[in-house]
Amino acid sequence: MSIESATGLLGGLGLFLVGMWLMTEGLKVAAGPSLKTLLEKWTNSRVKGLASGFALTALVQSSSAVTVAAIGFVNAGVLTLGQAVWVIFGSNVGTTMTGWIVAIVGFNVNIEFLALPLIGLGMVVRLTAPGTARGALGEALTGFGLFFLGVAVLKETFEGIAAGVHIEMFTGGFFQDVLFVLAGFVITALAQSSSASIAVALSAVSGGLIGFETGAAMVIGANLGTTVTGLLAVLNATSNAKRVAASHLIFNLTTGVIALSILPGFVAIIGWMVAAGWFDAGPATVLALFHTLFNVFGVVIFWFAAGRLISWLETKFVSAEENEARPRHLDRTLRDMPSLAVPSLLLELRRLGAIVTDAAARYLLSPAREVGYVRRRSVVAVRLSDAVRDYAAALSEVRLPVGLPDALAHILRALQHYNGAVHELQTLIAYATAEERLPARPRGSLARYRSGLAAFLADVRLEAERADGEWLAASGRQFEEQYQQAKQEILSAAAQGDFVHLAYLDDAMREADLVRRIAHHMVRATMRLQAAQDIVTAPAKPPPDGSTAEVVRNE
């Protein structure tokens, strides 16, 4: 290869990649929140998920952008694993549109007539409307122009190289196909764009440098290379995000095997159709067709296998938090036997209470050091709470023996209080006052208030099954008195001008109120839990005076 050919190849590839980048970024900005909206609202079925993945990838011309967005939404809990998987599958088909654009427009239209005006027009729009959606659209138009200009340079370069190379050197063979699969994979992984590999393959085939089968092998490698971006994106992500990346890898490996398997037959059928005069498309168009076909075949296969794949993936990458968030006492087979199901529900609710109690106590004693731990425990509590709620809802539809409906009602109220405590705890973490902002007296008062609640929580955890209703009610009154004392200390310090900024006064009052709410929820949850326990252990007897059930009536 001459220096002129090497510089032409590098320059053409550079123009192509810059054009792709401008086009992708411009379209993403011009679309605004459309990508997020589509992924949130149009993924509630496999057909919609496929359509969303296909449409978004065809729009922004980047399967990597859609894949990373889907992983990010799974990470944030916006999408489920089942929804994201179909977005990924649709994205794989959508990315084949780049090949069609290159094959149909890039090689068959006068580039000077199309590309140069697009670059000029796009830059005029970009410069006259910077920072707006219209300016971003101009950026995308400039990207389209550079995209086609890069394709033209690549095609011209490969035609020059092909003039001095015997085509028989690159006409196929298993080992050569494997070599070009690796080449496509490496180019895609390095450029973080399968479009670069596909453009090189299409240009080389169209320019006569390599045969169709070799170009197809390179396209297969490019398809596999797109998984690298997703794998890098989940290095420190949640378990579900890792499962999405794994589904992407499994899909692309499967389609790669399918493509290599059908490649000789596909080449033979196309050759026969061309010889018979039934098909007269250029080699680049045939290669784009092949790229689309094997991805569509992959979707057809996974249409029937996706359920098993998702079930299998859910058993992988299980984190400690996920494992703990799984119910340990809720058995679906017991739903038709309420006398056994309700006690099991109580056991699970006590486990949830222990998790919430532990998280709250740890934070109240060491607010600055335990934030990460409390956030992880909160996630566990929320997931376990959802499982308890669903089980209780299913149980409420069954005919329950006398007394158990009341027990179930107490359980649901206790669950609401635990959820409320978790919510207030998360709010407290987000808005907690830095201790150095507080004057000495309010700081000490808040510290005593937090310590008193932490000690109560420790007692509740140790004496959960023997908690006395009067003791719980007395604890509630004690916390109310401590709250009023802390509030008075804060207001007194403000009146004396001890606060540097009045905003710090608001923060301190908010913190005191949040601790008060946590105390309220934990006391009431424990009351409700004990009331349910009283009913379950003695369903035919009225609760004795002073019992937890009697106290709860006054909640």
N, C-alpha and C positions, 0 to 999 in steps of 0.2 A: 504494500500500500504506500503510495506516494505521500509526501508532506501535504500536497494540495488536497488529496482525498481525505487525509486525517483531519485537517483543519475544517474541511467542508462537513465531515461527519460530526465533529464536535460542535461546530457553529450551528448546524441544522438542529441537532439535538438540544442545544442550549435555547435556540429560538422557540422550539416546540415546548420545552419545559416552562420557559418564562410565559409563553402564551397560555399554557394550561393553568399556571398559577394565577395569572391575572384574571383569566376567565372564571376560575373557580371562586376566588376571593370576591370578585366583583358581583357574581351572581348570588353568592351567599349574603352579601350585604344588601343587594337590591331586593332580595326576597324577604329581608327582614326576619320576623319571627316565624315565617312560613314553615321552615324545616322543623322547628320545635312543635308548632301547632299540628302539623301533619303527623309527626311521630306520636304525639300525645293522643290525638283524636281519631286517627285513621289506622289504627293497628289492632282493633278489637276482634278481628277475625283473620284467618290465614290469608284469605284473598286480599283483604285491605292491606295487610302487612306487606304482602308481595308487591301490590300496586304502589304502596307508599315508597318502598325501597327502590323499586324500578324508576318511578317518576322523579324522586329526589336525586338519584344518581344521574339519570339522564339530564336533569336540569343543571346541576352544579358540576357535572362532568368529573366527579371524583367519588369513587366507591369508598376510598379511605375516609373522606370527610363524613359520609353517611355512617360508615362502620363505627368510627370513633364517637360520633354523636349518639348512636344507638347504645354503645357501651357506656357512655357518660350518663344517659338517661336511666339505664339499668342500675348504674352505680348510685344514682340519686333516688332510686325507687319509683321513678315515673313510669317506666316500662317493666313488664314482667319478662322472665326468660322466654316464655312461649311467644310473646309478642315480638321481642327483639330478634329471635331466630328467623322469623319470616321476613322481617325487614332486611336482614343480612342476605337471605336467599334472593330476595327481589333485587337487592343492590348488585349482586353478582351478574344478574341478567342485564341490569341497567348499564353496567360498565362496558358492555359489548357495543353500546351505541357509538362510543368513540371510534371503534373500528369502521363502522358504517359511514360515519362522517368523513373519515380519512379516505376510505375507498371510493365513495360516491362523489364527494365534493372535492376533496383534496387532490385527487388524481384526474378528475375529469372537467375541471373548471379552470379557466384562465386565471392564474394566481394574481397576476398584476392587476387584472380587472376587479378581483374580489378582495384580496388581502390588503393591498396598499390603501384603498379608500376606507376600509374598515379601521385601519390603524389611525389614519388621519381624523376620521369622523369621531372615533372613540375618544381620542385625546382632546378634541375640541369640547365634547360633552363633559369630559372629566375636568377640564380646566375651568369651564364656565359654571360648574355646579359641584365644587369640592365639598366633601363631607355629607352629601345627600344620596338618596337612593338613585336619583338620575345620574349623579356623578359615578356611582358604583356601576351602573349599567354601561356608562361610557368606558369604564375600565374593562368591563367584560368584553365589549366590542373590540377594544384594542387587543385584548387577549386572543379573540377569535382570529384577528388579522395576523398576529404573530404566530399563532398555531398553524394556520395554512401556509404561511411563509416558511416556517420550519419544515413542514411536510414537503414543500417544493424543493428546498435545499437538500433534504435527505434523499428524495427520489432522484434528483439530478446527480448527487454524489454516488449513489449506488449504481446508477446506470454507467457512470464513468469507471467504477471499479469493475463492474461486470464485463466491460469490454476487454479487459486484460485477464480475465479468470475463466477457466473452463467450467461450465455449469455442472459437468459430471462430478466435480469435486464435492458438490453439496446437494445431491439428489435424494438422499435418504439413507436408510439403514438403521437398525435398532440402536447401535452404540452412538451413531451420529445424532439420532433423535434425542437420546438421553443427554448428550452434550449440549444440545441447543435448548432443551428443557432447563438445564442448569443455567445456561446463559440468560434466558428470559427471566428466571428467578432472581439471579444476581442483579441484573440491570434494574428490575422492579424494586428489589429490596434497597439498593443504593439510592435510586432516584425517588423512592417512596411514591412511585406512580407506575401503574401497569400500562398506562397510556404510552409511556416512553418506549417500553419494550414492544408494544403492539405496533406503534408507528415505525420502529426500526424494522420489525418483521414484515409489515405490509410494504414498506419502501423497498426492502431487499428483494422481496418476491416480485413486486411490480417492476423493479429495475432489472430483473433477470439474474441477480447475483446468486440466489438460492432457489431451490425447488419448493413446490407447494408443501410437501410433506415436512421439509425442514423448517419452513416458516410456521407451520402448524405446531410443531414441537416447541418452538420459541413462544408462541401464544399460550400454550399450556403452561409453560414455566412462568409466564407473566401472571397467569391466573393464580398460580400457587404463591407467587411473590406478594400478592396483595394481603396475605394473612400476616405478614411481618408487622405492618403498622398496627393492626389490632392487638397482636401479641405484646408489642412494646407498650401499648396504651393501658394494659391491665397488670403491669408488673406490681403495682401497689394498690390495686383496685379490690373491690368486694368479690366475694365468691361467685355471685351471680354474673358479674362482669367477666370473670375468668371463664365461666361456662359459655357465655356468648362468644368470646374469642375462640374457645375450643370448638364450638359448633361451626364457626366460620372455617377453621382449619379442616375439620372433618368433611364439610361440604366440598371445599376446594380439592382436597385429596381425592375424594370420591369422583368428582367430575374430571379430575386429571387422569385417573385410571380409566374412566369411561372413554375419554377423548383418545388416549393412547390405544385403547382396544378397538375403537371404531375407525381409527385413522386410516389404516390400509384399505378397509372396505369403502370408506367415504371417498378416498382418492380414486379407487377403481370405478365407483358409481359415477362420479363427476366426469372421469375420463370417458366412460362409455356414453354418457349423455352428450358430451361435447362432440364425440365422434359421430353420434347419430344425428347431430344437428338440433337436439332438443334444448340445449343450454349453451349460451354463448356469452357468459360473463367473464370479466377480467379476473386474473388470479387474486388480486387484492379483495375483490368482492366475494369470491369464493371463500377466502380465508376469513373474512368477517362473518360470513354465513356459518362457517364451521365453529367459530368462537361462540356465536349465539346458540347454535344447536346443542353443543355439549353442556352448556349451562342450563338450558331449558330441560334437557334430559335429566340433569341433576335435580332440578325442582320437581319433576315428575316422580322420580324415585323417592325423594324425601317427603313428598306429599303423603305417602303411605307409611314412611318410616319415622317421621318427625316425632310422633308421640313417644315411641320407644327411645329415640335419641334424647329427648328432653328428660324423660324419666331416668335414663342412665346418667345424664349429666348432673341431675339433681343429687346424685349420690357421690359426686366428685367435688373436690375443692371445698370440703365442708370445714368451716372455721369452728373454733371453740364456741363462739357466740351463737352460731347457727345451731350447733349441736345442743346447747343449753336451751335454746328457744323452742325446741321441739317438745311437745307434751310427753310426759312420762306416765301419766295415769289415765289418760282419756282413751277409752277403747270404743270403737264404733259399734262393736258387737253388743255392748251393754246398753245401747240406747233404748232397746225394747224392754230393758229391765231397770226401770227408774230407781228402784230401791238400792241397786248397786251403782248406777250411773251417777246419782247425786253425790254420794260419798267420794267417788273418784274425782268428781268436779271440785269438791271441797279440798281434796289433797292437792290438786293442781293449782287451785287458787292460793292455798297456803304457800306453795312454792313460788308463785308469782309475788306474793306478799313479802317473802323472804328476800327476793331479788331487789324489789323496790326499797325495802327497809335497809338492806345493805348499802345500796347506792346512795340513798339519802343520808344515812349516818356517816358514811365515809366522807361525803362532800361537806357536811356540816362541821365535821371536826377539822378537816384540812382543805378548805376551799381552793387554795392556790395549787395544791399538788395533785388533786384527785379528779381534775376535769376530764382528762382522757378516759380514765377508768369509768367514771359515771356516765359518760356519753355511750360507751360500749354497752354498759349494763342497761341503759335506757333503751337501746335498740333491742336487746334481748327481751326486756319487759314488754315492749310494744308488740313484738311478734308473738310472744306467748299469750298476751292478752287477747290478741285477735283469735288465736286458736281456742281459748277458753270461751270467748263470746260466741263463736260459731257453734261450738259443742252445746252450749247452754241454749242457743236459739233452736237447734235441732231437737233438744230434749223438751223444750217448751211445747212442741207440736204433738208430743206423746201424752196420752192420758196418764196423769200422775196420781198416786195414792194420796189419801188424806194427809195434809201437813206438808207434803213435799213441794206443792206450788209456792207456799210461803217461804220455804227454805231456798227455792230457786230464785225468788224475788230478792231475798237478802243477798244471795250470791251475786246477782247482777248489780245490785247497788254497791256491794263491796268492790266489784270490778270497776265500776264507774269512779269510785273514790281512788283506787290505785292508779287508774289512768289519769285522774286529775292530779295526783301527787307527782306522777312522772312529768306531766306537762308543766306544772309549776317549778319542778326541779330543773327542767331544761331552760325555762325562762330565767330562773335564778342564775344559772351558769352564764347565760347570754348577757345579763344586765347586772351582774354582781358588782358591788362597789369596791374599788380598790381600798384596802384598809388605810393606806397612808392619806387618803382624802378625808377620813373621818377624824373629828376631835376625839380626845382620849375618852371622855365619859360615854358618848354614844357608841364608840368602838367597843368598850368593855361591856356595855349593856347588850349589844347585839351578839357579842361573843358568848355571853352567859346564856342568852336566849337560844342560840344555836346548840350550845353544849347540853342544855337541858333537854332539847328535843332529841339530840343524838343519844343521850342516856335513856330516855323513854323508849326510843326505837330498839336499843339494845335489850331492854327489859322485855319488850313485846316479843322480840325474836326468841328469847330464852323461855318465856312463859306464854307462848302463843296459845296453846290449848287450854291454859288455866287462867286466862285473862278474866278478871272479875268486872262485871258491868259497872259497879260503883267506882272501882279504881280507875276505869277508863274515863268515866264521866268526870271524876275528880282531876284526872290528868288534863282533860280538855279545859276545865276551868283554870287550872294552873297555867297552862300555856296562854290563855287569854289574858290573865293577869300579867304574865311576863311580857306579852306583846304591848300592853298598855304602858308598862313601865319603860320598855325600850323606846316606845313612841314618845313618851314624855321627856325622856333624856335627850332624844334627838331634837325635839322642838325647843327644849330649854337651851340647848347649845346654840341653836339657830338664833334664838332671841338675844343671846349674849354676844352674837357676832363671831362665834368660833369657827363657822364654816367659811372657807376661802371663797367658794362660789355657791350661790343658792342652788345651782344644778346638783351639787353634791348632796344637798338636803333632800331633793327629790329622789335621788338614787338611794339614799339611806332609808327613806320612808318606804320606797318600793321593795327594798330587800327585806325589811321587817314584815311587810305585808305578805310577801311571798313565803317567808318562813312560817308565818301564821297559817297561811292556806295549806302548806304541806302538813303542818301539825293537825289541822282540822281534818284533812283527808285521811291521814293515817289513823287517827283516833276513831273516826267514823267507819273506816274500812274494817278495823279490828272488831268494833262493835257488831257490825253486820255479819262478819265471818263467824263470830262466836254465837250470834243468834241463830244462824243457819246450823251450826254444829249442835246447839241445844235441841233443835227440832229433829235433826237426823238421828241423834242418839236416843231421844225419847219422844217420838212423834205423836204418841197417844196421850201424853201428859201435858197439862197446861204449864207454862213456864212459871217457876216460883217467883215470889215477890223479890224485887231487887236483882233479878237475873239480867243478863245482857239484853234479852229480847224485850224486857220491860223498858229498859233504858232507851233502846233504839226507837221505840214508839215516839219518844220525845225529840227525835233528831230533827 
